[in-house]
């Protein structure tokens, strides 16, 4: 009787232990459950029991604030028994939310025994990232439940979503040219200042000036500079030494600026911009009185003025205006349009004037010159030429006036008298010599 009772107790104990062992086997499995990390990526693979969950991807990676991100996981069962009623869900915190709240849970039903690799189940969620999300790696928790137990996958390695700042994490704070408007032949420095607008450092910043289609060239340094690192919120500058060729024309050179850099996720970014470098040669000219047939008081004649472009840039829409004064009147038009005068060229303007009764000396010819430069800026210059007024005696002396007729006649008579005296003097001399010979 006692033996039968012991047998029943032992049988019940064995059945109880078998049940417990079955549950433990289902929960913890009989194989190695060591956490594995895929050597080809940084995605976490988290096993629990014989169920292993692998974080396959986030797309895009990294994701920017305000964008949607897609998460994919692989679920495998390495056990020899199926796992029933498997339901997964994500436990999210700021800055993430479900794009479709109704798809928070993913029910994959039953995971069959040895359901791995190509036969594994794939989980998919689509999340929204808050517009004000900070740059960095944000953790989240993955949970699943079966008909027998629930599992929170929050041990190491943890699941993370990488959030990147917006594209404008590197800004061009300023571009300075020294001097601001170089002339042809000048050396010029270009200082480019960059600011890191992100919350993390950026590395290997390459700044390049594309000078192929401009009228400037590198002087002593290359057209590309490198900044090894810019800390968050800090600025760094690079300096380029350039030269403007002596024959460069006045114009605005649009110089492309190319910037490449690496963010904290080792992703390469490219920023392109343009800035203007103004080469400016101010107009240079020489205004002279080219010729004139006016040199006496109360005389009518023509005055010719000449404008020569002695600079390297064009002088455009040139107008000369002769201003009347108390010394003379203008009989022709007071204005003369000369048009555009290229470098190393000249134009002339003629004015008909009449001088008032004046004393011999210098009188001013007042001239206003209006023109535009290569950038269409207006210029008005007041100039003054000199016009010399002679007396008639001075004019005759310098050959400006012919001698009067009576002076010519007097000179002729004087010449004739001298010639006659010479002839008579020679005759007398000959007669005297002849008489002296006969006497001898």
Secondary structure by P-SEA (a helix, b strand, c coil): caaaaaaaaaaaaaaaaaaaaaaaaaacccccccccccccccbbbbbcccbbbbbcccccccccccbbbbbbbbbbbcccccccbbbbbbbccccccccccccccccccccccccccccbbbbbbbbbbcccccccbbbbbbbbbccccccccccccbbbbbbbcccccccccccccccccccccbbbbbbbbbbbcccccccbbbbbbbcccccccccccccbbbbccccccbbbbbbbbbbbcccccccccbbbbbbbbcccccbbbbbbbbbbbbbcccccccccccccccccccccbbbbbbbbbcccccccbbbbbbbbcccccccccccccccccccccbbbbbbbbccccccbbbbbbbbbbbbccccbbbbbbbbbbbbbbbcaaaaaaaccccccaaaaaaaaaaaaaaaaaaaaaaaaaaaaaaaaaaac
